[in-house]
């Protein structure tokens, strides 16, 4: 089953080619914790469940995308405030936006460097998304 991004603004869904994987599937927690030490040396520990905020990083060395698909994905990533439904290859669904806080949400590298790329040029893509809560 492919990974699919469906924009909520009515733009067409974007289906990724096979080979793109969720790099950090288990490197997150749904629990926030704050630890404070009082003047007497006691610890005050507060925990709560996170409603959203998980960063989803997708990569794939074997996931090659044609130039036209890369242009479409890039245009999606440049849409201000775009909220999307993410359907992963294991049947999970997330409400997401492109994660740009630390720079570009996309990393796009040509498989082969060409002076004059055309529609037959392929790229490796990685992307960062952030899970958002209900609006």
Secondary structure, 3 states (H helix, E strand, C coil): CCCEEEECCCCCCEECCCCCEECCCCCCCCEEEEEEECCCCCEEEEEEECCCCCEEEEECCCCEEEHHHHHHHHHHHCCCCCCEEEECCCCCEEEEEECCCCCCCEEEEECCCCCCCCCCCEEEEEEEEEECCCC
